[in-house]
Structures are given as structure tokens and as C-alpha cells.
Amino acid sequence: MGSAVQRTGLYALLSRAKGNNEHFVDL
């Protein structure tokens, strides 16, 4: 399943909105 991919996309959007790219890597 592409659950991980979808989660990555959502986290990426949230990170960009917050301006915290480090958080995106801290999955």
C-alpha cells in the first residue's frame, strides 16, 4: 500500500506550512 507515500506528502505539506523542514525528516 502507498500509505507511507501519502503520509509523506501530508507531512511535507504540514512542514512547509509550518516552515519546519526538519520535522518532515523526523517522521
Backbone bond lengths (Angstrom), bond angles and torsions (degrees), N, CA, C in turn:
res aa  C-N    CA-C-N  psi(-1)  N-CA   C-N-CA  omega(-1)  CA-C   N-CA-C  phi
1 M - - - 1.476 - - 1.543 110.51 -
2 G 1.329 115.72 148.12 1.474 119.18 179.77 1.516 112.05 -91.09
3 S 1.317 115.40 37.60 1.471 119.35 -179.97 1.529 110.67 -63.69
4 A 1.323 115.26 -43.39 1.468 119.71 -178.37 1.526 110.21 -60.40
5 V 1.332 115.83 -42.03 1.466 119.54 -178.95 1.524 110.31 -63.06
6 Q 1.321 116.69 -45.81 1.465 119.82 -179.58 1.523 110.00 -63.14
7 R 1.324 116.37 -41.64 1.472 119.48 179.36 1.516 110.20 -62.60
8 T 1.330 115.59 -41.22 1.469 119.57 -179.73 1.524 109.73 -60.56
9 G 1.332 116.72 -43.10 1.462 120.38 -179.99 1.515 111.04 -62.90
10 L 1.324 116.50 -43.94 1.465 120.21 -179.81 1.518 110.47 -64.58
11 Y 1.326 116.10 -44.86 1.468 119.71 -179.88 1.520 110.06 -63.65
12 A 1.328 116.13 -38.25 1.464 120.41 -179.87 1.524 109.93 -62.36
13 L 1.324 116.64 -44.15 1.466 120.01 179.54 1.517 110.59 -63.97
14 L 1.322 116.42 -43.62 1.469 120.20 179.44 1.521 110.24 -63.68
15 S 1.319 116.03 -41.67 1.463 120.31 -179.54 1.523 109.81 -62.89
16 R 1.327 116.28 -44.57 1.472 120.09 -179.37 1.521 109.93 -63.72
17 A 1.325 116.45 -38.72 1.463 120.11 179.68 1.525 109.74 -64.98
18 K 1.319 115.99 -38.56 1.466 119.98 179.89 1.525 110.87 -84.07
19 G 1.328 116.32 -18.41 1.458 119.51 -179.08 1.519 110.69 79.07
20 N 1.332 116.80 22.58 1.472 120.49 -179.47 1.522 109.33 -115.10
21 N 1.317 116.41 86.83 1.466 119.42 179.37 1.522 110.68 -69.28
22 E 1.332 116.72 -26.98 1.468 119.79 -179.73 1.521 110.15 -64.59
23 H 1.318 116.55 -36.59 1.468 120.20 -178.95 1.526 110.35 -63.04
24 F 1.334 115.25 -35.80 1.466 120.11 -179.94 1.532 110.19 -61.02
25 V 1.320 116.23 -36.54 1.469 120.30 -179.99 1.525 109.96 -77.65
26 D 1.325 116.08 -20.64 1.476 120.34 -178.07 1.516 110.82 -87.06
27 L 1.348 115.87 43.57 1.466 120.22 -179.04 1.515 109.84 -62.97
